[in-house]
Each structure stands twice: as C-alpha cells, then as structure tokens.
Amino acid sequence: MDKEEKIELFLKGYEEGLNEAWSDIKNLVGRYEGWELKTRVESKIGTLYQEVESKRIDLEDNPEMLRVEEEEKTEEEKTEEEESEKGYDWEKHDSHLVLESSPKAGLNGFLTIVKDLELQGLFITRRSPAKLVEQYDIDEDGRYRYIWLSKEGGGSNSNVDIKGSSNSPSDLSNLSARMGEFMKEEDDVVLYLSGISYMLNFNKPEQVLHFMGWIKDKTQGRSHLVVSVNGAAVDEDFLEKLKGEFDNVLDRQ
C-alpha cells in the first residue's frame, strides 16, 4: 500500500467516523433536551474509548479483516485501470466528466491524452503543482502549465514553485481569462480541472455552472476537457445540471 492509498484509507475511516458521530448527535437531539441531552452526550463520549479498544481487540484477534479490505481495494483499482485503458476513449475532442472520490481516473486520462497526442496540458487543481509533479513523476519539458486554486491566489503574477500561478477559487472571471489565454497559445490543448466542490464554497452553484458552460463552449470541437469531481461532495441537483454540460460522464463512484 503506497502513501496515497494509506491517506485515502485514513480519510475513508475518518469520514465514516464523523458521519456516525453526527448521526448519533442528531438522534439524541431529536429525543432529549436540556440537562438530559447533556447527560446523554457525555455518556456517549465516555464510551468512545471502550468502543475503540473493542475494535482494536477484534482486529488483533482477526487481522485478516484488514488484509481482506486491502485486497478488495487492490482488485477494484486494477479493474478501474483496465477499464480506463481499454474501455474508455480519451482521444476524442469531447468533454469528459469523471465522478470519483479522489482524482485518479480523470487525472490519468488527462496525462494519457497529453502524452499520446503530444499536446500542451493545463492543470487547474486544488492540489499544489509541486505535489502533483512529485506524485505522478511528471516530466517538466514545458508541456504542462498549472493554475493552483488557493485562497491566497491572485492574478498571473502570483508565482508558485512550478511553472504556473495561483488563482482564488472565488475569482472565476480571472480564472476564465487565464484559461482563455492558454487556449489561444495552441490550436489543440488539454484542460484538466478538479476542485469544483472547493469552488462551491466561494461561489453560488449557478455561477459555477455558468463557468463550466463557458469552458465547454470554448473547448468544444477543438480541445480536450477532463473534469474530476466527487459526486458525493456536491448537491444532487447541481450534479445533474453539471452532467448536462459534458459529452461523456464516467462514473467511478
């Protein structure tokens, strides 16, 4: 299990734990109030340590529980890789929306298009360019540009440590302009975008949808567009409208 897989496994457990905790709180609030609610919550907190220790004993007695989950995850990832390579065509001048809990298939598809067709690629992502370069062993041959979605981001003079710059997630107008500038440089380019749920923290859903519609119009018929989004992290109505902006939707969730 590599570093990324360990992080994903930890986050999955962290998310499940939070969901269960808030579910318990919701149930308690619906049934009790005042001092009785306070007593019940304190009682729940008091049993957390015992529940964790009980789970530890279960895992120590049955360590195969961990191995089974790991093996299942590995088989699932192999299947996704095979489908990505054999069962999905990334080479069309289409827009592709990839629904996935973490940006893997979409990012790999983007890198495949850039490499196989020898095109210029632009990352627009919440993750720092330096981490992307390190994790995916991206060759710095001038083929890639980066726009890092960051609250500290500014205009084109906001430097980052890899060729590119940062942009505030709330400034979609500036982001559109810079993407337009990139597309003017080459007749055929590849755009990769993730961080839509992050944008929604700073913009109204209709603003983000308008932004995505603009990208679709600009790239249609002349460039490749790959967008990765965690469908579980956005509103269902927003997601359905977002799907309507794309030629192809690849569900990895």
N, C-alpha and C positions, 0 to 999 in steps of 0.2 A: 504494500500500500504506500503510494507516494504522498508527498506533503499535501497536494491539492485534495486528494481523496480523504486524508485524515481531517482536513479542515471541513470538508463537506459533511463527513460523518459526525463531527462535533457539532456543526451548525444544525444538522438534522435533529440530533438529540436535544440541543438547546431549544430549538423551535417547538418540539413536541412537549418538552417540559414546561415552557411558558404557556402553551395552549392549554395544557392540563391544569396548570395553576390558576389561570384566569377563568377557566371553565368552573373550577371549584368555587372561586370567589363569586362568580355570577350566581351560582346555585345558592350559596349561603346568603347573599344579599337579597335574593328573592324570597327567602324563607324566614330570615331573622332580622332584627333591627336593634339599635341601641347597645346596651351592655351585653345582651345575649349574643349579638353579632360579633362584638369584640372578643368575647369568650370563645366562640366557635372558631374564629380565625386564629387566635392564639393557640388553640388546641391543635388545629391543622398544622400550623408551623412547627409545633412541638413534636409532631410525629414524622416530619420530613427526614430527620436524621435516621430514625429507625427504618423508614422505607428504603432509604438509600443503602443502608447496611444490609437490609434483607436482599436487595437486588445484587449487592456485592457477593453475598453468600451463594446466591443462585448461580452467578457467573463463575465463581470459583469451583462450585460443585459440577457445573456443566459448561466448561469452557468452549465446547463445540457450538454453543449458541452464537458466539462471536464469529467463529470460523464460517458457519453457515451463511450468516448475513454478508460476510466479506465475499464468499464465493458467489452468492447470488448477485451481488453488485458487480463483480467482475464479469460474469456472464452477460449481464444486462448491458454493460459498457461495450463488450465485444459485439453484441448484436447491433447496438447503435452505430458502431464504427463500420460494420459490414453494410448496413443499410445506407449509411451516409456515402460510402464509396460506390456501392453497386446499385442501390435502389433509388437514388435521388440525383437529378441532373442539375448541377450548379452552373452549367456553362451557357445558359440562355440569358438573353438580355431581359431578364424578368426581375421582379421584386420578390424577395423571399422573407417570410416571417417565420422565425423558429421559436416555438414555445418550449421553454426548458427552464428548469430550476436554477441551473448555472450555465453561463455562456460557453458551451463546449462545441456542440454540433455546428452552431452558427459561425463561431469563430474559426473552426477548422474548415468550414465551407468557404469562408472569405479568403483564408490563406491559400486554399487549393486553387481558387479562381485566379488569384494574383500570380501564383507560381506557374500554373499550367499555361495561362494565356499571356504571361509576361506583361502584366498591366501595372498601373500605378494604383496603390491602395490607400485609403484613408480610414483610420480608426477614429470613431467618436465613442468614447467609453468612460465609465466611472472609474475604472482601474487605471493606475498610473502607467504611463508608457514604459517606464523602466522595468516594471514588474512583468508586463506583457512580453517585452523583449527577452527577459531572462527566462520566463516560464516556457515560452514556445520557441526559444532559440531562433529568434527572427534575425535574419541577416540584414545588417544595416548597409544596403547597397544603393540607397537613395530611392528605393521603390515604395517606401512607406512614409506617410505623414500621420500625425497624431493630434487630436483635439481632446484634451482631458477635461471632463466635466467636473468642475470643482467650484465650491462656494467662494474660493479665493480667486477664481478665474476672472480674467479681464479680456481685453482686446488682443489683437495679434501681436502686441509687444510683450505679452505675458509669457515669459520663457519657462520651459520645463527642461529636464535634463536629457531628453531625447528630442530629435528633430520634430518640432511641433509647438503647441502652445495650449494654454488652458482657457476655458470658457465657463462662465457662470451658468448653471442649469436654468436660471431664471431669465437669461437673455437669449431667447430663441431667435430674435431678429438678427443679432450679431452672429449667432451660430449659422443661420441660414446664409448670411452673406459670405461667410468664410468657406462654407461648403460650396457655394456657387463659384467662388474664386478658384477653388481647387478643380472643379469640373471644367472650367474654361481652359485650364492648362493643357489638358489632353482630350483627344476625341473620345476615348473609351477609358473609363476608370471603374474602380470597385469601391463601394462605400460599405462600411460596417458600423452599425450603431447598436449600442446597448445602453442601459441606464434610463429607460423610459419611466420606470416606477420612481426613479430618483427625480426626474423632471416634474412628475406629477406632484411632488412635494412643494414645488415653487410656482407651478402654473395651473390654470384651470384645465380640466380634461379637454374642452373644446379647443383650447389654444394648442395643446399637444397634438390633437388630431389634425388641426389645420397645418401645423408644422410638418406632420408626416405626409399629408396630402401634397404639400409643396414639394417635398423630396421625391415623392412618387412621380409627380408631373415632370420634374427636372431630369430624372434618370430614365424614364420610360423610353425604350427603344434605342438607347444609346449607351447606357451604363448598367452595371450590376449593382443591386442593392440587397444587402443581407442585414436583417434586424433581429436581434435576440431579445426576448422578453420573458420574464417569469409570469405566466398567466395567473398564478395564484396570488401574485402580489399587486394585481390591479383589479379594478371594479369589473364585474362581468359585462355590464353594458358597454363600458369603454372598450373592453377586449373585443367584443363582437363588432363594434364600429371600426376598430383598428384592423381587424382581419379583412374588412371590406376594401382596405386601401392596397392590398397586396395581390399579386398574381398567384402566388403559391403560399400555402401555410403548412409547415412541417411541425407536427406535434410530437415532442419528445417528453411530455409530462405524463 
